[in-house]
Amino acid sequence: MLLDELWQTGAPEQAILEMLSVFERYPEEDGHGVMWSLVHGLEKLPNYESALLSSLARQPSELGIVMVGRMLNSGVTAVDGVSLLLKLQEIAGTATSAHIKETARSFVSRPR
């Protein structure tokens, strides 16, 4: 698998933007198969969070939102001074896709 090869290079962090671009190309994918491999792979890398927020600004995606939700669930509330909850609220209010709006709303409404 290509992701295995990427990790074997010893520098998978160099492909953070490319991995996030898959979410941008398929914003409403629910995460079967390789998409969850990307989520888990990104979460293992240092400093992917800022790139994730930039990706969401370009094209909100279901799995990008899920990753922000997972950060919130783990106790992370902000990245580079940006409130993750406010970012999700913004997406819930401005996304053009009803599905993406609902995905963001579902994380915003969860008790913390």
C-alpha positions in Angstrom: 0.0 0.0 0.0 1.2 3.5 -0.8 0.8 4.7 2.8 3.0 1.9 4.1 5.7 3.0 1.6 5.3 6.6 2.7 6.0 5.6 6.3 8.9 3.5 5.3 10.6 6.6 3.8 11.2 7.9 7.3 9.7 11.3 6.5 5.9 10.9 6.2 5.4 14.4 7.6 6.6 15.8 4.2 3.3 14.5 2.7 0.9 16.0 5.2 -0.6 18.5 2.6 -1.0 15.7 0.0 -2.8 13.5 2.5 -5.1 16.3 3.5 -5.7 17.0 -0.2 -7.4 13.6 -0.4 -10.0 14.8 2.1 -10.5 18.0 0.1 -11.0 16.1 -3.1 -13.6 13.8 -1.5 -15.1 16.0 1.2 -18.2 13.9 1.9 -16.5 10.5 2.2 -17.4 8.8 5.4 -14.1 7.2 6.0 -14.1 3.6 4.8 -10.8 1.9 4.1 -7.9 4.1 3.1 -9.5 7.3 4.3 -9.3 6.1 7.9 -5.7 5.0 7.3 -5.0 8.7 6.4 -6.8 9.9 9.6 -4.7 7.5 11.8 -1.5 8.2 9.9 -1.9 12.0 10.2 -2.7 11.8 13.8 0.6 10.0 14.4 2.6 12.9 12.9 3.8 15.9 14.8 2.4 19.3 13.8 -0.3 18.3 11.4 -2.9 20.3 13.2 -2.2 23.7 11.5 -2.3 22.1 8.1 -5.6 20.5 9.0 -7.2 23.8 9.8 -5.9 25.3 6.6 -7.3 22.3 4.7 -10.7 22.9 6.3 -10.6 26.6 5.3 -10.0 25.6 1.7 -12.6 22.8 1.6 -14.4 21.6 4.7 -14.4 17.8 4.7 -16.2 15.2 6.8 -13.0 13.5 7.9 -11.2 16.8 8.6 -14.1 17.7 10.9 -13.9 14.3 12.5 -10.2 14.9 13.2 -11.0 18.3 14.8 -13.7 16.5 16.9 -11.2 13.9 17.9 -8.8 16.7 19.0 -11.6 18.3 21.1 -12.4 14.9 22.6 -8.7 14.5 23.7 -8.7 17.9 25.4 -7.1 20.1 22.7 -9.2 23.2 22.5 -7.1 25.4 20.2 -4.4 25.2 17.5 -2.2 28.2 16.9 -4.6 30.4 18.8 -7.6 29.2 16.8 -10.5 27.8 18.8 -11.4 24.4 17.4 -15.0 24.7 18.6 -15.3 28.1 16.9 -13.8 26.6 13.7 -16.5 23.9 13.7 -19.2 26.5 14.4 -18.0 28.5 11.5 -18.1 25.5 9.2 -21.6 24.6 10.4 -22.7 28.1 9.4 -20.9 28.6 6.1 -20.4 25.3 4.4 -22.2 24.9 1.1 -22.9 21.2 1.7 -25.7 20.3 4.0 -23.9 17.1 4.9 -20.8 18.9 5.9 -22.8 21.5 7.9 -24.6 18.7 9.8 -21.3 16.9 10.5 -19.8 20.0 12.0 -23.0 20.7 14.0 -22.9 17.2 15.4 -19.5 17.9 17.0 -20.4 21.4 18.2 -23.5 20.1 20.0 -21.6 17.3 21.9 -21.2 17.8 25.6 -17.7 18.5 26.7 
